[in-house]
Amino acid sequence: MTAPDPFSEIRITTLHSTRGANYWSSRAVTRMDLAVGAYDDISSADARGFTEALVGAMPGLVEHRCSIGERGGFITRLRRGTYAPHIIEHIALELQGMIGHDVGYGRTRGGDSPGEYTLVFEHQHEAVGLRAAALALETVQRAFAGILQGVDAAVSELAALAKTPDVPPVQQRVLCGVTGGSFRGEVRDLILRHRCCSADLVVDVSPGFLLQAGLPYTHSDIAVVVDADLHDVPERYKDRERAQRLVSVVADAVDRGGIVICPAKEWEVQDYARDAGCRVAIFATDNRVTRRDEKVARAVAFVSRNDHIIIEHLDDETDAGPLDPDVPAAPQVAAALAIYTLQEIQPTLALD
């Protein structure tokens, strides 16, 4: 039986780079989404001569340990049978390694629909990473078609690209990054209303932007996660665990020992921030803060019975004023805690 044409079946649907910390990694990555058609059910073990052709063209693949965890692990996976997206990830990394770029991180995951996949891999030069993705796809297509003769032309092309100027790295430092599925703009506006600082220093980062491009800055003094109920992302990233992971990316830019403001009961987000070396401050839209929240929080903001925002820090209690009945409570409490925190860590910054 004739195998399906890999050149028409395996297609790129999305290709771009993320420059800052992102959903997959704290380092820059290239992201490629694939539709694999009939090759969703055709593995490397099903294609005669596939593994031999790849390893012959790229002997350095023996150094890819893959999930087996030892030298030659990826080749073992090829012989047992693995699939196009995973193979393309490894080929994209190896092509970069063949021009002397020290890259090793990559991940392949299922996409939004059957037969669709997202793969990401590390790059040192953005243009090289993007072109390596396309060349890796072509290499695997040729191997499945039984016509792969070598990768010398691909390596020469990437080596020439590596000599061109790379895009400048993200270097911006901000006071505060704000993310979440709702009320980001309201939180940002409330912070700016009380501060004499440039609007450029309080950044509204939508989860959809985070997913596509990564963080637009490298360092922040604090970060605010308003919630993990996302709307502007593909359906699979609305899943609770993925959504929490996505909004937690803002913690990767907070200086070690800095503060991430999280909602009460969002314990996974709180844990991620702490694992990133940050402290957490917690806000609630009522007066019910759990013992678990209080145990990890360096400050807590909540709404009292008389509808005032109360901030507790160590042995101090601060009344941050009454709630505005015309504005939802969440952005008001989160912003009040952010203002309090910024004033505490940078007392020279003037408040209105």
N, C-alpha and C positions, 0 to 999 in steps of 0.2 A: 504494500500500500504506500502510495506517495505521500510524504509528509506535507502538511500545509506550508505555504510560502511564508517564511519568517519575516520577510521584508514588508509584507502587507499585514500580517497578523500582529506583530509586536511594534507598537507605536508610542511615541512620546506624546502625552497630552498636556503636560505642564513642565516647564524647565525654568528655574530661576535660582538665584543665590540669596542667602541671608547673611548679612554682614555683622550683626551683633549677636548677643545671646539670644537663643531661640528655643522653640519647643523641644528640639531634639538634642541640643548641645549648647554649651557656653561658648563654643568656638564657631567660626564661620563655616557654613556648610553649603553644598550645592544640593538642591532638591529636584528630583525628577519624578513625575507621575507617569505611569505606564498603563496602557491597555494591552493585554497579551493574547486576546482572542483564543484560538485553539491551543496555544502554548500554555494555557492554564493547566492543561492535563498532559503536557509533554515535558519530560524531565531530561536532564543531561544523559541519564542512563539509557534513555529510549533512542538516542541519536547515535548511530554507529560512528565511531571515530571522533566524536565531539571532544571528549576529555583529552585525547592524545593531540588533537589539533591545537587546542588552547594551550596546553602545557608546552608543546613544542614551540609555539610562537612566543610564549611568556613563561620561561622557566622559573622566574621569580615567584610565581604563584605557590611554589612549594613552601615559601615562608609564611603564607597566610594560614594562621592557626584555626580560624573560624571557631564555631561553637565546640568543636572537639577539643580545642585547647592545647594542641601540640603541633609542631612543625609537620607540614603536609596535611593538616586537618581539612583544608578546603578541597584539596585534590581527592581526599577520601570521600568528602561530600559529593563531589562531581561524579565519582565512580558509582556511588550508591544511588545517586539521583537527586539532584536539586533543580530549581526552576529558574527561568530566565531573569526575573527581577533580582534575585539574590546573586546570580552570576554576574549580571551587569554591574552591581555594586562593587564586587571584588575587582572586576576588570577596570573600572574607572579608577579605583585606588592604585592598582598595579601600573596602569599607564602613567600616572603621575609619579609613582616611585621610579619608573624607568628613566625619568628625566631628572632624578635626584631630589624630588620633593618628598619630605618625610611626613607622610600621611597614613593614618591607619584606622580612623574611626569611620564606621558606616553602619547603617541600619536599613532594613527592608520590612515594610509592614503592609497589610492589606489596605485597599482603598475604600472608596464609598460604595462600590458595587462589585459583584463577583467578576473576576477577571481584571480588576484594576488594582494597582499597587503604588505605594509611595516609597521611594528609596532616597536616602540622604547619605552624603559622604563628605568628608573633610576635604578642604582645599587650602593651598597656600597662596594661590593667585586666582582671582575670581574668573578671569577669562579662560585660564587653563582648566579650572573645574567645570565650567559650562561646556567647553569643547570636549573635555574628557568624557562627559556624560554621553554626548552624541556619538563619539568614537567608540565608546564601550558598547553601546547599543549595536552599532554597525558590526563590531567584531563578533559579538554573540550571534547576530543574525547570520553572518558569514559562516560561523562554526556550525550552526544548525543546518545551513544549506549545503555544508560539505565543501565549501570553496575558500576557506580561510587559508591563506598562504603565509601570512606573517603580519606584523604590526609596525614594521619599520617606518612606513609613511606616516602613520598616526603619531608615533613617538617623535619624529622629526617636526611635525606640525606643532605638537605641544611644546617642544623645546624652543621653537621660534616664538611662540606666544609668550612663553615664560620670560623672554627678553624684553617684552613690551611693558610700558608702565602699568602697574596695577592700580585699581581704584584706591583712593585714599582711605585709610581705616577710619571707622567711626571713633571720634575722640571727645564728643560733647559731654560735659558734666552738667547735671541739673540738680536742683534742690529736691524735686519730688516727681516721681512718675505715678500716674493713676491709671489703673485698669479695672476691668470688670464688665459685666454684661449690660449694666445700666447705670445711670446717674454719674458717669465719669465727668461729663461736662459740668454738671451741677457742683460736684466736689471741687473741681478745678476753679470754677468761678467763685465759690465761697472762700477758698484759700486766698485767691488773688484779691478779693474784696477786703481782706484783713491784713494784707502784706504790702509793703513798699518794695517790691522786687519786680524784675522783668517777667512778663508773661512767658517768655521763652524758657524760664527755669522751672515751670510747673507744666508737665507734659501729659496730655491725655493720650494714652496708648490703647487703641482698640484691640481686642483679642484677634480680630481678623487681620489687622496689620502685623501683630506679633507672629501670627502663623505664617504669613507670606514673606515678611522681610526681617523679622527679629526686632530686637530693641533698637530704637533710633539714637540711643545714647549709651555710653559705657559706664558711667558712674552716677549714682544719685545718693543724696544724704538719707532720704527715706523713700518708701514706696507705700502706696495705698491700694489694696485689693478691695473693691467695693462689694463684689459678690462673684460667684462662679456660675451664674445662670446666663449662659451665652446665647447670642442670637445671630451674630454676624459671621458665623463659621460654618463649614460643612457639617452635616448631621452627625458624623461619627465623633466630631470634637465637642458636641454637646453632651456626650456621655459624661457622667459625673467625674469619673477618674481623670479622663483626658482634659476636661474643662478645668479642673483644679490644677493639673499640671501646667496647662497653658497660662493661666493667670499668674501662676507662681513664678514665671520667668522673670518678672520684675525684681524678684529677690536676688537674682544673679548679678545685678548691677549695683546693688546696695553695698557700700563699703562694709567690710567685716566688722561686726559689732554695731552696725547701723540698725535701723528700726524699720520693720515692715508692719503696717497697720492692716489687720485682718478682721473679718467678721467673726463674732462669737459662733462657736460650734463648727466653724470650718477648720477642723482639726488637721486635715491633710495639708491644707495650705499653710497653716501654722507650722506643722512639722517640716515642710519643705523649706520654709524661711529659716527655721532654726538649723536645719542641715546645711544651709548655705552660709552659716556663720552669723546670721542676723538675730537680733532680739525681736520680740513681737509685742505689739500693743493691740488691744482688742476693743472693738466697739459693738454695742448691742442697741437695738431700737426700742428696747423696753428696759425694765430693771432686773431682768433675769439673765445673769451671767453665771454659767456653770462653774462648779468647783474646778473642773479640768481646765477651763479657760483661765481662771484666776491663778492656777498653779504655774502656768508658763508665762503669763503676761507681766511685762514690766510696768504697764499702765493700762487702765480700763476706763472706757467711756460708756455711759449708759444714760437712759432717760428716767428721771425720778418720777414719783407719783404726781408731782405738781407740774410735770412736763418741762422740766429744766434739764439741760445737758450737764451731767456731773462727770468729772474726770478724777479718778483715784490713782495716785502715784505714790508709792511707798506709804508714808503715814499722812500724806496730804490729800485733801479733797478740795477740788476747785469747781465752783459753779460757773459754767461757760455760757450761761444765759438761757432764756426760754426758747423752746422750739417755735419756729414760724409755722403756724397751722396751714399756710398755703404752700409749703414746700415739704416733700416727703422726708421722713425722719432720717433714713439711712444716710443720704449725702450730708445732712446737717451734722450728725454725730461723727461721721468719719472725718469731715472737714475740721470740726472742732478739735478732734484728737490730733489731726495732722498739724494744725496751727500751734497747738500746745507743744507738740513734740519738736517742731522746727524752732520755736522760741526757746525751748530748753536747750537744744543742742547748739544753736547759734544765737545766743542772746543779744548779739550786736545788731541783728536784723530788726529793723523797726517795724512795729505793728501800728495800724491805724487806731 
